[in-house]
Amino acid sequence: MLNRQMGNSRYGRVFGLGSGVKRPHLMLLDEVHTYSGTTGAQVALLLRRWQHALGSRVQFTGLSATLRAAPEFFGQLVGLRPG
């Protein structure tokens, strides 16, 4: 939905895009272990595009009960440096 509506002037406001709208501070991602492979790369690019369009930093929080090496995986997904 984010990918589809980012360029929509009517609904972009929901995602903090446009003039005079409040910017989000937090994004919660559920089942992040599903964001691997090609889908993960596309989601990672989308999150970076969205954050760049906002012009401000967003705190990303991810949930997964089955993820191995979670800090490294999530860092790559949302564009954080290791550590």
C-alpha distances in whole Angstrom, upper triangle without the diagonal:
4,5,5,6,8,11,11,14,14,10,11,13,11,10,14,14,17,20,22,19,19,18,16,19,17,14,14,13,15,16,16,19,17,15,18,20,18,14,15,16,13,11,15,14,11,12,15,14,12,15,17,16,16,20,20,20,18,19,17,18,18,19,21,24,25,24,27,28,25,26,26,23,21,22,22,18,18,20,23,27,29,31
4,5,5,6,9,10,13,13,10,9,11,9,7,11,11,14,18,19,16,17,15,13,16,14,12,13,12,15,17,16,19,17,15,18,19,17,14,15,15,12,10,12,12,8,9,12,10,8,12,14,12,13,16,17,17,15,17,15,17,17,19,21,24,25,24,27,27,24,24,24,21,19,20,19,16,15,18,20,24,26,28
4,6,6,8,10,13,14,11,10,13,13,10,13,12,15,19,21,19,19,17,16,18,17,15,16,15,17,18,17,19,17,15,17,18,15,13,14,13,10,9,11,10,7,9,11,9,9,12,14,12,14,17,18,18,17,19,17,19,19,21,22,26,26,25,27,27,25,25,24,22,20,21,19,16,15,17,21,24,26,29
4,6,7,8,11,12,10,10,13,12,11,14,13,15,19,21,19,20,19,18,21,20,17,18,17,19,21,20,22,20,18,20,21,18,15,17,17,13,12,15,14,10,13,15,13,12,15,16,14,16,19,21,21,20,22,20,22,22,23,25,28,29,28,30,31,28,28,28,25,23,24,23,19,19,21,25,28,30,32
4,5,5,8,9,6,6,9,9,8,11,10,12,16,18,15,17,16,16,19,18,16,18,18,20,22,21,24,22,20,23,23,21,18,19,19,16,14,17,15,12,13,15,13,11,14,15,13,14,17,19,20,18,21,20,22,22,24,26,29,30,29,32,32,29,29,29,26,24,25,24,21,20,22,25,28,31,33
4,6,8,10,7,5,9,9,7,9,7,10,14,16,14,15,14,14,17,17,15,17,17,20,22,21,24,22,20,22,23,21,18,19,18,15,14,15,13,10,11,12,9,8,11,12,9,10,14,16,17,16,19,18,20,21,24,26,30,30,29,31,31,28,28,28,25,23,23,22,19,18,19,22,26,29,31
4,6,9,8,7,10,12,11,12,9,10,13,16,15,17,16,17,20,20,19,21,21,24,26,25,27,25,23,25,25,22,20,21,20,17,16,18,15,12,14,15,11,10,14,13,10,12,15,18,20,19,22,22,24,25,27,30,33,34,32,35,34,31,31,31,28,26,26,25,22,21,22,25,28,31,33
4,5,6,5,9,10,10,12,9,10,13,16,14,17,16,17,21,21,20,22,22,25,27,26,29,27,25,27,28,25,23,23,23,19,19,20,18,15,17,18,15,13,16,16,13,14,18,20,22,21,24,23,25,26,28,31,34,35,34,37,36,33,33,33,31,28,29,28,25,23,25,28,31,34,36
4,6,5,7,10,11,11,8,7,10,13,12,15,15,17,21,22,21,23,24,27,29,28,32,30,28,30,31,28,26,26,26,22,21,23,21,18,19,19,16,14,17,17,13,14,17,19,22,21,24,24,27,28,30,33,36,38,36,39,39,36,35,35,33,30,30,30,27,25,26,29,33,36,37
4,6,7,9,11,12,10,9,12,13,12,15,16,17,21,22,21,23,24,26,29,29,32,30,28,31,32,29,27,27,27,24,23,24,23,19,20,21,19,16,19,19,16,16,19,21,23,22,25,25,27,28,30,33,36,37,36,39,39,36,36,36,34,31,32,31,28,26,28,31,34,37,39
4,5,6,8,9,9,10,13,14,12,14,14,14,18,18,17,19,20,22,25,25,28,26,25,28,29,27,24,24,24,21,19,21,20,17,17,19,16,14,16,18,14,14,18,19,21,19,22,21,23,24,26,29,32,34,33,36,36,32,32,33,30,28,28,28,25,23,25,28,31,34,36
4,5,5,7,5,7,10,12,10,12,11,12,16,16,15,18,19,22,24,24,27,25,23,26,28,25,23,23,23,19,18,19,18,14,14,16,13,10,13,14,11,11,14,16,17,16,19,19,22,23,25,28,31,33,32,34,34,31,30,31,28,25,26,26,23,21,22,25,28,31,33
4,5,5,5,6,8,9,6,8,9,10,14,15,15,18,20,22,25,25,28,27,25,29,30,28,25,25,25,22,20,21,20,17,16,18,16,12,14,15,12,11,14,15,17,16,19,19,21,23,26,29,32,34,33,35,35,32,31,32,30,26,27,27,24,22,24,26,29,32,33
4,6,7,9,12,12,9,9,9,9,13,13,13,15,17,19,22,22,26,25,23,26,28,27,23,23,24,21,19,20,20,16,15,17,16,12,14,16,13,12,15,16,17,15,17,17,19,21,23,26,29,31,30,33,33,29,29,30,28,25,25,26,23,20,23,25,28,31,32
4,6,9,12,13,9,9,8,7,11,11,10,13,14,17,20,20,23,22,20,24,25,24,21,20,21,18,15,17,16,13,12,14,12,9,10,12,10,9,12,13,14,12,14,14,16,18,20,23,27,29,27,30,30,26,26,27,25,21,22,22,19,17,19,21,25,27,28
4,7,9,9,6,6,5,6,10,11,12,15,17,20,23,22,26,25,23,26,28,26,24,23,23,20,18,18,18,15,13,14,13,9,10,12,9,7,10,10,12,11,14,15,18,20,23,26,29,31,30,32,31,28,27,28,26,23,23,23,21,18,20,21,25,28,28
4,7,9,7,8,7,9,13,14,14,18,19,22,25,24,27,26,24,27,28,26,24,23,23,20,18,18,17,14,13,14,12,9,10,10,7,6,9,11,13,13,17,17,20,22,25,28,32,33,31,34,33,30,29,29,27,24,24,24,21,19,20,22,26,29,30
4,7,6,9,9,12,15,18,18,21,23,26,29,28,31,30,28,30,31,29,27,27,26,23,22,22,20,17,17,17,14,12,13,13,9,8,11,13,16,16,20,21,24,26,29,32,35,37,35,38,37,33,32,32,31,28,27,27,25,22,23,25,29,32,33
4,6,9,10,13,16,19,20,24,26,29,32,31,34,33,31,34,35,33,31,30,29,27,25,25,23,21,20,20,17,15,15,15,11,10,12,14,17,18,21,23,26,28,31,34,38,40,38,40,39,36,34,35,34,30,30,30,28,25,25,27,30,34,34
4,7,9,13,16,19,20,23,26,29,32,31,35,34,32,35,37,35,32,32,31,29,27,27,25,23,21,22,20,17,17,17,14,12,13,14,17,18,21,23,26,28,31,35,38,40,38,41,40,36,35,36,35,31,31,31,29,26,27,28,31,34,35
4,6,9,13,15,17,20,22,25,29,28,32,31,29,32,34,32,30,29,29,26,24,24,23,20,19,19,18,15,15,15,13,10,12,13,15,15,18,20,22,25,28,31,34,36,35,38,37,33,32,33,32,28,28,29,26,23,25,26,29,32,33
4,7,9,12,14,17,20,23,27,26,30,30,28,31,33,32,29,28,28,26,23,23,23,20,18,19,18,14,14,15,13,10,12,11,13,13,15,17,20,22,25,29,32,34,33,35,34,31,29,31,30,26,26,27,25,21,23,24,27,30,30
4,6,9,11,15,17,21,24,23,27,27,25,28,30,29,26,24,24,23,20,20,19,17,14,15,15,11,10,12,11,7,9,8,9,9,12,14,17,19,22,26,29,31,30,32,31,27,26,27,26,22,22,23,21,18,19,20,23,26,26
4,6,8,11,14,17,21,20,23,24,22,25,27,27,24,22,23,21,18,18,18,16,13,14,14,11,10,13,12,9,11,9,9,7,9,11,13,16,19,22,26,28,26,29,28,24,23,24,23,19,20,21,19,15,17,18,22,24,24
4,7,10,13,17,20,19,23,23,21,24,27,27,24,22,23,22,18,18,19,17,13,14,15,12,10,13,14,10,11,8,7,5,6,9,11,14,17,21,24,26,25,27,25,22,20,22,21,18,17,19,18,14,16,16,19,21,21
4,7,10,13,16,15,19,20,18,22,24,24,22,19,21,20,16,16,17,15,12,14,15,12,11,14,15,12,14,11,9,5,5,6,7,11,13,17,20,23,21,23,22,19,18,20,19,15,15,17,15,12,15,15,18,20,20
4,6,10,13,12,16,16,15,18,21,21,18,16,18,17,13,13,15,13,10,12,14,11,10,14,15,13,15,13,11,7,6,5,6,8,11,15,18,20,19,21,21,17,17,18,17,13,14,16,13,10,14,14,18,20,20
4,6,10,10,14,14,14,17,20,21,17,16,18,17,13,14,16,14,12,15,17,14,14,18,18,16,19,16,14,10,9,6,5,6,8,11,15,17,16,19,19,15,15,17,15,12,14,16,13,11,15,15,19,20,20
4,7,6,10,10,10,13,17,17,14,12,15,14,11,12,15,13,11,14,16,14,14,18,19,18,20,18,16,12,11,7,6,5,6,9,13,14,13,16,17,13,14,16,13,10,13,14,11,10,14,15,18,19,20
4,6,9,9,10,13,17,18,15,13,16,16,13,14,17,16,14,17,19,18,18,22,22,21,24,22,20,16,14,11,8,6,5,7,10,12,12,15,16,13,15,17,14,12,15,16,13,13,17,18,21,21,22
4,5,6,8,11,14,16,13,12,15,16,13,14,18,17,16,19,21,20,20,24,25,24,26,25,22,19,17,13,11,7,6,5,8,9,9,13,15,12,14,16,12,11,15,15,13,14,18,18,21,21,22
4,5,5,8,12,14,11,9,12,13,10,11,15,14,13,16,18,18,18,21,22,22,24,22,20,17,15,11,10,6,6,6,9,9,8,11,12,9,12,12,9,8,11,12,9,11,14,15,18,17,19
4,5,7,10,13,11,9,12,14,12,13,16,17,16,18,21,21,21,24,25,25,27,26,23,20,18,15,13,9,8,6,8,7,6,9,11,9,12,12,8,9,13,12,10,13,16,17,19,18,20
4,6,9,11,8,7,11,12,10,12,15,15,15,18,20,20,21,24,25,25,27,26,24,21,20,16,15,11,11,9,11,10,9,12,14,12,15,15,11,11,15,14,11,14,17,19,21,21,23
4,7,8,6,4,8,9,7,8,12,12,12,14,16,17,18,20,22,22,24,23,21,19,18,14,14,11,11,11,14,12,11,13,14,12,14,13,9,9,12,11,8,11,14,16,18,18,21
4,7,6,4,7,9,9,10,12,14,14,16,18,19,20,22,24,25,26,26,23,21,20,17,16,13,14,13,15,13,11,12,13,12,14,13,9,10,13,10,9,12,14,16,18,18,21
4,6,5,6,9,10,11,13,14,16,17,19,20,21,23,24,26,27,27,25,23,23,20,20,17,18,16,19,16,14,15,16,15,17,15,11,13,15,12,11,14,16,18,19,20,23
4,5,5,6,9,10,11,12,14,16,17,18,20,21,23,24,26,26,25,23,23,20,21,19,20,19,21,19,17,19,19,18,20,17,14,15,17,13,12,15,16,19,21,21,25
4,5,5,6,9,10,11,12,14,15,16,18,20,21,22,24,25,23,21,21,18,18,16,17,16,19,18,16,18,19,17,19,17,14,14,16,13,11,13,15,18,21,22,24
4,5,5,6,9,10,10,12,14,15,16,18,20,21,23,22,20,19,18,15,15,13,15,14,17,16,14,15,15,14,15,14,10,10,12,10,7,10,12,15,17,18,21
4,5,5,6,9,10,11,12,14,16,17,18,20,21,22,20,19,19,16,17,16,18,18,21,19,17,18,17,16,17,14,12,12,13,9,8,10,11,14,16,18,21
4,5,5,6,9,10,11,12,14,15,16,18,20,21,19,18,19,16,18,16,18,19,22,21,19,21,20,19,19,17,14,14,15,12,10,11,13,16,19,20,23
4,5,5,6,9,10,10,12,14,15,16,18,18,17,15,16,13,14,13,15,16,19,19,17,19,19,16,17,16,13,12,13,11,8,9,11,14,17,19,22
4,5,5,6,9,10,11,12,14,16,17,17,15,14,14,12,14,13,15,16,20,19,17,18,17,15,15,13,11,10,10,8,5,6,7,11,14,16,18
4,5,5,6,9,10,11,12,14,15,16,15,15,16,14,17,16,19,20,24,23,20,22,21,19,18,17,14,13,13,11,8,9,9,13,15,18,21
4,5,5,6,9,10,10,12,14,15,14,13,15,13,16,15,18,20,23,23,21,23,22,20,20,19,16,14,15,13,10,9,11,15,18,20,23
4,5,5,6,9,10,11,12,12,11,10,11,9,12,13,16,18,22,22,20,22,20,18,17,17,15,12,12,11,8,7,9,12,15,18,20
4,5,5,6,9,10,11,11,10,10,12,11,14,15,19,21,24,24,22,23,21,19,18,17,15,13,12,11,9,7,7,11,14,17,19
4,6,5,6,9,10,11,12,12,15,14,17,18,21,23,27,27,25,26,25,23,21,21,19,17,16,15,13,11,11,14,17,20,23
4,5,5,6,9,10,10,10,13,12,15,17,20,22,26,27,25,27,25,23,21,21,19,17,16,16,13,11,12,15,18,21,23
4,5,5,6,6,6,7,10,10,14,16,20,22,26,27,24,26,24,21,20,20,19,16,15,15,13,10,10,13,16,19,21
4,5,5,7,8,10,13,14,18,19,23,26,29,30,27,29,27,24,22,22,21,18,17,16,15,12,12,14,17,20,22
4,5,8,10,11,15,16,19,21,24,27,31,31,29,31,29,27,25,25,24,21,20,19,17,15,15,17,20,24,26
4,5,8,9,13,14,17,20,23,26,30,31,29,31,29,26,24,25,24,21,20,20,18,15,15,17,20,24,25
4,7,10,13,15,19,21,25,28,32,33,30,32,30,27,25,25,24,21,20,20,19,15,15,16,19,23,24
4,7,10,13,16,19,23,26,29,31,28,30,28,25,22,23,23,19,18,19,18,14,14,15,17,21,21
4,7,9,13,16,20,23,26,27,25,26,24,21,19,19,19,16,14,16,15,11,11,11,14,17,18
4,6,10,13,16,19,23,24,22,24,22,19,17,18,18,14,13,15,13,10,11,11,15,17,18
4,7,10,13,17,20,22,20,21,20,16,14,16,16,12,12,14,13,9,11,11,14,16,15
4,7,10,13,17,18,16,18,17,13,12,14,13,9,10,12,10,7,10,10,13,15,15
4,7,10,13,15,14,16,15,12,11,14,12,9,10,13,11,9,12,12,15,16,15
4,7,10,12,10,13,13,9,10,12,10,7,10,12,10,10,13,13,16,16,16
4,7,9,9,12,13,10,11,14,12,10,13,15,13,13,16,16,19,18,18
4,6,6,9,11,9,11,13,11,10,14,15,13,15,18,18,20,19,19
4,6,9,12,10,13,15,13,13,17,18,17,18,21,21,22,21,21
4,7,10,9,13,14,12,13,16,17,16,18,21,21,22,20,21
4,7,6,9,10,8,9,13,13,13,15,18,17,18,17,17
4,5,9,9,8,10,13,13,14,16,18,17,18,15,16
4,6,6,6,9,10,11,12,15,16,14,14,12,12
4,6,5,6,8,10,10,12,14,12,13,11,12
4,6,5,6,9,10,11,11,10,10,8,8
4,6,5,6,9,10,10,9,9,6,9
4,6,5,6,9,10,10,11,10,12
4,5,5,6,8,8,10,10,11
4,5,6,6,5,6,7,9
4,6,5,6,8,8,11
4,6,8,10,12,14
4,6,9,11,13
4,7,9,12
4,6,8
4,6
4
